[in-house]
Amino acid sequence: MLPKVSVIIAARNEEKVIGSTLSHLTKVDYPKDKLEIFVVVDGSSDRTAEIARSFPDVKVIEQKEPRRCKAEALNAVIPLTTGEIIAVFDADAIVHPCAIRAAVKHFENEKVLAVTGPHESYKCNDWVSKASAVEASIRNFAVEFANKLNFDAALDGSNLYVRKRILEAIGMFDTETMLEDLTLTINISTLKDREKIIYEPKAVVYQQEPNGVRNFMKQRYRWARGFLRVLKKYKHIDGIKLWIFVFLLLIPISSYYTFFTFMTIKRGRAELKKYVPYWITIAPLYLFVFFRAMIHEQFGKDFKWFKTPRV
């Protein structure tokens, strides 16, 4: 018997994409009585809430004042959910019709606590978003490959599934680091008597990438700041898992990262190979972004939830 799934989407000024996202989501191959959809409209000044309310099967939770981070928006809704499984997608996510069913099948094993899947890129309109699409493809390969070697899959905050009881047990999503997916991965990986966090390649979502160097660097800066806070918060944990995350973060500034690009881009995404020169061009910016984040974190400079502009 299929479990009930509660989908949560945090949205702030997402009128450009929320209609398409919900239109696809309401048509997925999953029983309607086993699926509930929540949209948390967080401090929006556009028509996001209005568009979301036009879908009769969608529950809209609106707050006029913006929350500090995405995790706070997600945590506000979890007590209202009735599903056994919580699924989290971004506001621009086009969920593949078979994705939810493919991911949820793994929860038949009671020891599986969380599942994640690949995110593919769409609307890559400039060289920066094309470069980011290459990065996403490589990340998909790396996470899937590591999972096959029996490592936990790193959860993607734009495409994850987790048992609600586990979220409640670990105190919900982390609101301190801005990387709620990474901290969720770490918290679950430290639990005993469990299976590994599963990567399901058929649980695909399609998402936009940042357009323009400025938006790319702002997004990566937030990731870097969040990652540094994760290292600080979880320094008591056995270092091996954290060094894996360090490796995955710093690898873009390494020359051999692009050497393996052609191997890691899967068949069916072959068009991305022509974007590799774009990725080689922008990857060194990670070094600048990371060291800038280190300095700002050292001096306690505040930073907030950055929403990637949509096209």
C-alpha positions, 0 to 999 in steps of 0.5 A: 500500500502506498504511503501518503505523501505531503509535498511542501514548496516554499515560494517567495515572489515566484509568480513566473514559475509557480503555476507551471510547477503546480500544473505538473505536480497535480498531474503526477502518477500518484493516487490523489487521495495519497497526495497533499500539496502545500505552498508556503507563500513567504513574504511575497509581493507579487501574485504567487499566492493568488496563482497557487490558490487557483489550484483547488487541490493545493493548500496555501499558507501565506505569511506577509512578513518574510522569514529568515530562511527556507527552513523556517518556511518549511518547518511552519507547515510540517505540523499541518501535514498528514502524510507519512512522507514529506517531499520538498521541491523548489518553486520552479521544479517540474516534477517528472510524472513518475518521480514521486512513485519511483522515490516512495517505493524505497520506503517499503523498507522501514529502515530507509529514512530518506530518498533523493533524486537528480535535478536536471536543468531547463531554460538555460538561456545564457552561458552561466546557466549552461555552465551550471547545467554541466555542474548539476549533471556532474553532481548527479553522477557523483551522488549516484556513484557514491550511493552505489558504493554504499555511501549515503546520498547527499540530499538535494533540498530541491528534491528530497523525501523524508519520513515525517517521524524522522524530521520530528525526531531530529528537530525539523529542518535546521534554520541556522546554516541555510543548508537544511538539506546538508544538515538533514543528511548529516543528522540522518547519517548519524542515526543507528539501525537504518539503511543508507539514504537512497538515490533514485535516478528516476525521481527526476525534477527539472529546475532553472539555473542562475542566469548571469555571473552576479546571480551565480556568485550570490547563490554559491556564496550562500552555499559556501557560508552555509557550508562553513556553518555546517563545519562549525556546528558539526565539528564533533562528528567523525571527520570522514563524512565531513571531509567528503562534503569538503571534497564535493564543495572544493572540487569545482576549483580543481582542474581534474574536475573538468577532466572527468566531465565527459565521463559523467554527463549521461547519455540523453544529456549529451548536449551538455558536453558543448557547454563544458568550456563555459563550466571551465570558465566559471568554475574558478570563481568558486575559489573567490566566493569560498574565501570571501565567505570564509572572511565574512563568516569569521567576522560574523557578517549576516546573510539571508535566504537568496532566491534565484531569479526566474526566467 
